Amino acid sequence: MRHPCKFLRIIAAAGIICAPPLHAAWAADPKPVPDKSVSKSPREILADWGVQFNATYISEVFGNATGGMRRGTIYTGRLDLGTDIDLEKLTGWTGAKFHANMFQIHGQGLSRDYIGNLMLVSGVEALSATRLYELWIEQSLFNGALLVRVGQQASDIEFIDSKYDDIFTNSALGWPGITGINLLSGGPSPPLAVPGIRLKAQLADNITAYAAIFDGDAAPPNRLVDPQIANPHGLLFRVNDPAWMIGQLKYGFALGESKLPGTLTGGMWKHLGDFNDMRYASNNLPLADSASSGDPLKRHGNQGIFGVYEQMLARARPDSDKGVGFFVRTSISPSDRNLISFYIDGGFQFTGFSETRPNDKFGIAMTYARISDVARSSDRNVQTLTGTPYPVRDFEAVFEMTYAAEIQTGWTVQPVFQYVFHPGGGVVDPNDTTQTRRIKDAAVFGVRSTFNY
């Protein structure tokens, strides 16, 4: 049964701060007049009017040398075209800005086609498509102390995030593995954003509060296909699904005489939708039982709590904001309705230590996602009812090591190594005729090239 408190009603109840009438804004702060006395490029002229365009192209070649479902090599590419518009400069709408971007995704996915792991080798991996990603307006209030963002948006940039995880390619080292696996359609993260409202409030110099409410699913419920197929172009703009809400507090501090910056973040999320039980069918028999209905029992609602700690450990030079950075993130969710009940990741980022290559970065990180106890009990039911040594899933973990070399401004080349432990959590290999052997651990090598304009 669907929850009566729909996303659209929550938005209506919350209320949205409207922009001032355009005629009033123009009268108070007319549009700037470009200075024609200086020769400028078209891009500089647009910037004077508050309009910026950007383009990023990420190309990747990855291959699993050993393990996985089968060995192979793939190419993946994603073109990201976006615009940011300062509406105060362009129209006189004080404190407002607009953002939109789209993806053109092409190529295969190594995880999907060759390995079978839950935490994808690349955050770029997705089904081939041309889709709208984000489309939102943000209003600044109270001299910037409160920022209100409304529209189709993602959650992975601000929530459960660390600035030291940006170098890594594995999808779980961006949007954490637990939310990407447990939430409907993976939650608001690449390649699917959803309509929502986000508030960001600066409560003190070192305390920032974030709260958001999103539509709870990027694709129609009860679908029989991948959500990326159900919402192929990112244009569904769903607002009637049970809501997903998330909030966090971030506290900033500095350590020692060097004033090494760090932050502590804590938060929680709540989903108002229905989730499948990991073990039981709708007639309360184990799903593995041939007498069960085959339809999972529905559990109403879902939730999780999380924490993030990031810390600069050393500066490259006394006056530098580069050096050694460390992060760790962890989260837990209920076992009966989630495949992953506990998650932790962490790593180190090194940058700024070479005077000849000041913008190069080196990183090492590890992720660990524990299969929930109830999902494991379901596997034991299969063992008991079939009398076979069916694998009982336990965890999936990934080790990543990478180096991002700046070839020139706007272009980086990044060799990557990943080792995937227990792909799929130790799930049975689909190519094994006996259905008793796990997918083998996979060693992955690759290279990513990123162009920014």
N, C-alpha and C positions, 0 to 999 in steps of 0.2 A: 504494500500500500504506500503510495507516494505521500510525502509529508505535506501538510496543508500550508506550511510557511514557505512559500515560493520566493525565489530570488527577487523577482520583480516587486513583490509586495514589500519585501524588506527594504529595497531601494526607496520605494515611495514613502515608507514610514520614516526612514532616516532623513530624507530631505536633501536636496542638492543646492549648493550655493550657486546662484546664477550670476552670469557676467553682467556688468553694468551696461545700460543701453549704449549702442555704438555712437549715437550722436553726442551723448554726454562725454564719452571717452575721447572722441575726436576734439571736442571743444576744449577739454582740459589738457590734452597732450597730443597735439597734431602730429601727423606722420613726419618723420625726418626728411629733409631734402638732401639727396646725395651731393657731395662736393664734386663738381665737374671739372675743377681746376687741376685735379690730379688724375693721371691715367691709371685706371684700375682694370683688373681682369673681371670677366663676368662673375666669377665666384666671389670676388671681393665686393662687387657692386651689390650682389644679392645679400651678402652678409651685412652690408650697411642697412639694408631693409629688414634684417632679422631673419633671412631665409638661408638655410644651409642644406646642402645635399651631401650625402655620403654614400660610398659604395665599398663593400668588403667582399672579396672572393677568397674562399677557403677551398683548397684542393688537397686531397689526401690519397695516399696509397698505403694500404695495410694488408698484411698477409699473416696467417698463422703457420709458423714453421712446423709446429707439432701440436697434436691434440685437437680438441674440438670435435664437431660432427664429421668434418672432412677438412682436408688442407686446401687452401686456395688464397688468391690475392684479388683485391678489389680496388676500384677507384671510386671515390665519392667527391662531389663538388657541391658547394652552396654559394650562390650569389645573393647578397643581402643589400638591397637598395632602400635607402631611408631618407627622410627629411625631418628637420627640426626647425620650427618657426617661432620666433619671438613675437608673439601677438601684440606686445606693447609697442615694439618698434614698427610693426607693419600696420596695425590698425588703431593703436592707442588704448587697447584693452589692457589696463594696468595689471601687471603681475601674472599674465597668462602666457602659456606656451603650448604648442601643438607638436605632436610626434606621430609619425607613421613609418612603417617599414614592411617590406615584403621579402619572401624567400623564393628563389628558384633552385630547387634541389634536384640533383640527378646522380645516377650511379647506384651501386649496390651497397649493402650493409654487411660488414664482416660478421658481426654478431648474429644477425638474423639468418644469413645464408650459410655460414660456415662454422660458427662456434656454438651458438645456442645459450649464451650467457644472459643473465638478467641485467647487469650493469654494462651498458653498451660500450664497446671499445672507443667509440667517438660520439661526442655530443652532437655532431653534425649528421650522424646516421639517421635517415628517415626515408619513407617511401618517396619516390620521385613525384614532384608536384611543383606547381607555381601557386603560391598562396599568400594571402595577406596575413601578416603576423600581428603587429600592434597598430592601434589607432586610438589615440587618446589626447585629452586636453588636461593640463595641470594648472591649477590656480594657486598663486601664492597669497597668503593672508597674514595679517599682523606682522608686517615687515619681514616676512619669510619664516616666521616661527611655525607656521602651519602650512603644509602643502597638501592640496586635495586633487587627486588624479581620478578622472572618470573616463571610461571607455574600455576598449579591448586591450588587455595588457597581460604581461607575464609576471610571475612572482619570484623567479629564481635570481634576479639581480639584487634584490634587497633583503629577501627573507632567507634565513638559514644559510647565510653566505659569508665568505671570507675573501678579503682582497688578495690573499696569498694562494688561492686555488685557481686563479685565472689562467695559469700556464698549462694546466693539465688537459688532456684530450678526453679521458674517460668521462662518460656522461654523468656518472655518480659523483664525480669531483666538481661538478657544477651544481645541478639540482640534486640534492642528496638521494642516494639509492632508495631509501625507505619511502619517501614521498613519491618518487618517480615510479615505483613499483606498486605501492598500495592504493594511491588515489585513482579515481575514475579518469580514464584517458591520460593518466600520468600527471594530472594536475596542470596548472598554467605554466608551461615551460616548453622550450622548443620541441617539436615544431608547431604546437598548438597553444595559442593564447585564448583567453576568454574575457567577456565583459565583466567589469568589476569597478569598485570604488576603493581607492587606497588613501589613507591619511598618514602623514608623517609630521610629527610634532617635536620641536626642539624644546624639551622641558627644562633643560639647564645646559650650561656650556658643554657638559660631558655626558648628558643623558638624552637619548633620542627614543621616542616611542613610534612604533609602526602598527597600524591596524588596517585590515582589508577584508572585504567581502566580495567573493567572486561567484559567478555561476558555477555550480558544482560539477559540470561535465561539458567538455568541448564538443561532444557528439551526441546524437539521439540515444536515449536509453534502450535497453533490450535489443541492441543491434547485433547482427550476426557477422559483422565484418570489423576489421581494424578501424579504430576511431579516425585515423588519418584518411581512410577511404570514405567513411561516413561524413566527414567534414573536409572534402578534398581541397577546397580553395580558401578555407578560413573565413568564409562569409556567412556562416549560419547565425552568428551573433545571438547565441542562446541565452535567454534570461529567465526561463520558467522552471529550470531544474532546481532541486533542493540546493541550498547554498553551501559553499565552503568558506569558512572564516579562519583567519590567522592573525595573531598579534605577537609582538615581541618588544622587549626593552633592551636597548644597547647602551652599555656604560663604558666610557672611554677613560683611560688613565695613562700615566707615564711612570716608568720604573728607573730608579738609580740616578746618578749624576748625569748620565747621558740622556736622560728623559726618553727612554725607549718606549714608543707608543704601543698600547695594547687595548683590546676591547673584550668585554664579556657580554654575551647576548643570551637571553633566556626567553622562551616563548612557548606557545601552544597553538594547536589548530583543532577545529571541529568541523565535521561534515554532517549535514542533516539528511543525507540520502540513505539508501539501502545498500548493503554489502553482502556478498555471498559468504555463508559459513564455510570454513575450510575443511570440515569433516562430515557434516550431516546434511542429508537431503530434506526436502520439505515434509516428508512423512516420518521424519526423525530417525530414520535408519542411516547407517553409514553410507556415504556415497559409493564406497567400494562394493557394497552389498548388491547383488543382482536383483534383489527384491525392492530396492529403493526406487523412488520416483525418478531419480536421475537429475532432478532440479534441486540446486542447493537451497538449503534453508536461508531465509533472508534475515539479516541482522540489521536493526535500525540504527543508523548513526555510526560515526567513527571519529576517532580523535588521536592526538599524539602530543607529546611534549618534547622539547628539544633544547639544546644548549650549544653555544659556539664560543670558543676561546681562541683569540689570535694575538700574537705577540712578536714584535721585533726583538730579536735576540742579540744582534750586534749590528753596528753601522759599518758600511764600507769605508767611510771616512768620518771624522768627527762632525762635519757639517752636512752630511749626506742623509737623504731620506731613503737611501737604498742600503741593502745589507742582507742579513739573514732573517727571514720571517718564518714563523711557525704557526700552524693552525690545527685545531682538533674540533670535530663536530660530532654530536651524538644525539640519538633520538630513540624513543620507544613508542609502541602502539599495541593495542589489544591483540591477543593471540588468536582468538576465535574467528575473526573476520579479516585478518591480514596475513599475507604470505610471509612478510618480514615483520618480526616483532621487536628486534633490536638492531640498531645500526650505529657504526662508528667509523669515522675516517680521520685522517690527519696527514700532515706532511710538512716539508720544508721548501722554501724558495730562496735561492741565492741570486743576487744581482748587484751590479755596480762595483765589482771587485777588479775589473780590468779597465785600465785607463784608455786602452785602445778600443775596447768594445764595451762601453759603459751601459748599454741598453740590453745586452744579452742576459738571458735568465736560465738558470738550471733548477730543476725541481725533482724531488722524490716524494712519493705519497703511497698510502695504503688505504684500502677500503675493506670493510667487513660487514656483511649482512647476514643475520641469523634467521634461518627458516623457523617459523613459529612452531610452538609445541603442538598446537592443534593440527597444523598441516603435516607434521611428522607423524602424529597419531593416525592420520588418514593413510599415510604410506604403510604403517604397520597393519592397518586393517586389510590393505591389499595383500600383504604377506600372509596374513592369517587365512584369508578367504580363498586365495589362489594356491597356497602351499608352495610358493616359489620365493627365492631369495631376492625379492623386489627391493631395489635400493631405497633406503630411508634418507631423504634429503636432510642436510644439516646446515650448511652455510655456503655462501659464495664470497670470495675475497679476490681483490685485484691489487697487484703491485705495479706502480708506474714510475718510470724514470724518463725524463725528457730534457732536452736542451733547445731553447729558442734563440737562434742566431739572427741578429738584425743585419741583413745584407745591405740594405740602404733604407732611408727613411720611408716608412710605409710598406716595407716588404720584409717578412721574416720567414726563415726556413727552420723546421723543427723536427729532428729525428726523435722517434718515440719507441720505447720498449715497454710492453705490458706482459705480466704473467697472470693468467686467470686460473684461480684455484676453484675446483668444484663448479664448473659452469652449470647454471640453472639451479644452483644449490646442491648439486650432486644428483641431478635428475637422470633418469634412464636414457641411454643413448637411443634415439629413434631408429638408428640403422642397425641396432643389435637385434637379431631375430629371436633371441632367447628372452629379451626384455628384462635382463638381470644385471646388465653392466652400465655403469655411469658413463656420461660423457667425460672424456679424458681432459686433464688440465691442458691449457693452451698457452704456448709461447708466441707472442705477437710482436712483429717488427713493422715499423712504418715511418712515414715522413709526411708532415703537414706543411703546406706553403700558404701563407696568408698575405694578401695584398689589401691595403687600405687606401682609400682616396677620400 
